[in-house]
Amino acid sequence: MSKITLVKLQECLKMKLLEQVNQHIIQRSIAPKQRVQEIWCGYTGSQSYRTKTGELKKSLLKSDLIKIITSLGIGEVVYTIVRWVLQYYLLQIDYDAYLASIISQLISTIVYLAVLNLSVKMTKLYKDE
């Protein structure tokens, strides 16, 4: 075999290998997207904002967005109040400013997460069907 034939054969093999790798990548990239969608649907109680015909359920989407915004708003208000009050209290009992800020940040974040979870449960955002 001549050198030119070997080079052409190598190029052909490279192209086929690249083609197979691309096919493999495409197949692998589709499966995780489907799995993420399955996990998300399971997490949200299998509720979809689309009908079987593909139309958007605007009323359901609107009510859920209101519930999310309400929960986040309540959590933010509580977070701000707890942080300011706690930081003021810690500064009054002679904590260093940086330490008072860090402690109030940590405690108010925990309170925020607790309030957020409670408000989501109270608004029944994620229903068990």
C-alpha positions as CSV (number, residue, x, y, z in Angstrom):
1,M,0.0,0.0,0.0
2,S,1.2,3.4,-0.8
3,K,1.6,6.2,1.7
4,I,-1.3,8.2,0.1
5,T,-3.7,5.2,0.5
6,L,-2.7,4.8,4.2
7,V,-3.4,8.5,4.9
8,K,-6.8,8.3,3.2
9,L,-7.6,5.2,5.2
10,Q,-6.6,6.9,8.4
11,E,-8.8,9.9,7.5
12,C,-11.7,7.7,6.7
13,L,-11.3,5.8,10.1
14,K,-11.1,9.1,11.9
15,M,-14.3,10.3,10.3
16,K,-16.2,7.1,11.2
17,L,-14.9,7.3,14.7
18,L,-16.0,10.9,15.1
19,E,-19.4,10.0,13.6
20,Q,-19.8,7.2,16.2
21,V,-18.7,9.5,19.1
22,N,-21.2,12.2,18.0
23,Q,-24.0,9.6,17.8
24,H,-23.0,8.4,21.3
25,I,-23.0,12.0,22.7
26,I,-26.4,12.8,21.2
27,Q,-27.9,9.7,22.7
28,R,-26.4,10.4,26.1
29,S,-27.6,14.0,26.1
30,I,-31.2,13.1,25.4
31,A,-31.5,10.7,28.3
32,P,-30.6,13.1,31.2
33,K,-33.0,15.7,30.0
34,Q,-35.8,13.2,30.1
35,R,-34.7,12.0,33.6
36,V,-34.6,15.6,34.9
37,Q,-38.1,16.1,33.6
38,E,-39.3,12.9,35.3
39,I,-37.7,14.0,38.6
40,W,-39.2,17.5,38.4
41,C,-42.7,16.2,37.6
42,G,-42.4,13.8,40.6
43,Y,-41.3,16.7,42.8
44,T,-44.1,19.0,41.8
45,G,-46.8,16.4,42.2
46,S,-46.9,15.5,38.5
47,Q,-48.7,18.7,37.7
48,S,-48.0,20.1,34.3
49,Y,-48.8,23.6,33.0
50,R,-49.6,22.2,29.5
51,T,-52.6,20.3,28.4
52,K,-52.4,17.2,26.3
53,T,-52.9,19.4,23.2
54,G,-50.0,21.5,24.1
55,E,-51.9,24.6,25.3
56,L,-50.8,26.5,28.3
57,K,-52.9,26.3,31.5
58,K,-52.7,30.0,32.3
59,S,-55.0,29.9,35.4
60,L,-52.9,27.1,37.1
61,L,-49.6,28.8,36.2
62,K,-50.9,32.2,37.4
63,S,-52.1,30.8,40.8
64,D,-48.8,28.9,41.3
65,L,-46.8,32.0,40.5
66,I,-48.8,34.0,43.0
67,K,-48.2,31.3,45.6
68,I,-44.4,31.3,44.9
69,I,-44.2,35.1,45.0
70,T,-46.2,35.3,48.2
71,S,-44.1,32.7,49.9
72,L,-40.8,34.4,48.9
73,G,-42.2,37.8,49.9
74,I,-43.2,36.6,53.4
75,G,-39.8,34.9,53.8
76,E,-37.9,38.1,52.8
77,V,-39.8,40.3,55.2
78,V,-39.2,37.9,58.1
79,Y,-35.5,37.5,57.1
80,T,-35.0,41.3,57.1
81,I,-36.7,41.9,60.4
82,V,-34.9,39.0,62.1
83,R,-31.5,40.0,60.8
84,W,-31.8,43.7,61.8
85,V,-33.2,43.0,65.2
86,L,-30.6,40.2,65.9
87,Q,-27.7,42.2,64.7
88,Y,-28.8,45.2,66.8
89,Y,-29.1,43.0,69.8
90,L,-25.7,41.4,69.3
91,L,-24.1,44.8,68.9
92,Q,-25.7,46.1,72.1
93,I,-24.2,43.2,74.1
94,D,-20.7,44.1,72.8
95,Y,-20.1,41.6,70.0
96,D,-17.6,42.6,67.4
97,A,-19.4,44.1,64.3
98,Y,-18.2,41.4,61.9
99,L,-19.1,38.6,64.3
100,A,-22.6,40.1,65.0
101,S,-23.1,40.4,61.2
102,I,-22.1,36.8,60.6
103,I,-24.2,35.3,63.4
104,S,-27.3,37.3,62.5
105,Q,-26.8,36.3,58.8
106,L,-26.6,32.6,59.7
107,I,-29.6,32.6,62.1
108,S,-31.8,34.8,59.9
109,T,-31.0,32.5,56.9
110,I,-32.2,29.5,58.9
111,V,-35.3,31.3,60.0
112,Y,-35.9,32.4,56.3
113,L,-35.7,28.8,55.1
114,A,-38.1,27.6,57.9
115,V,-40.6,30.4,57.1
116,L,-40.3,29.7,53.4
117,N,-41.1,26.0,53.9
118,L,-44.0,26.8,56.2
119,S,-45.5,29.3,53.8
120,V,-45.2,26.9,50.9
121,K,-47.0,24.3,52.9
122,M,-49.7,26.8,54.0
123,T,-50.3,27.9,50.4
124,K,-50.4,24.2,49.3
125,L,-48.0,24.9,46.4
126,Y,-46.9,21.3,46.1
127,K,-49.9,19.1,46.4
128,D,-49.9,15.3,46.9
129,E,-52.3,13.9,44.4
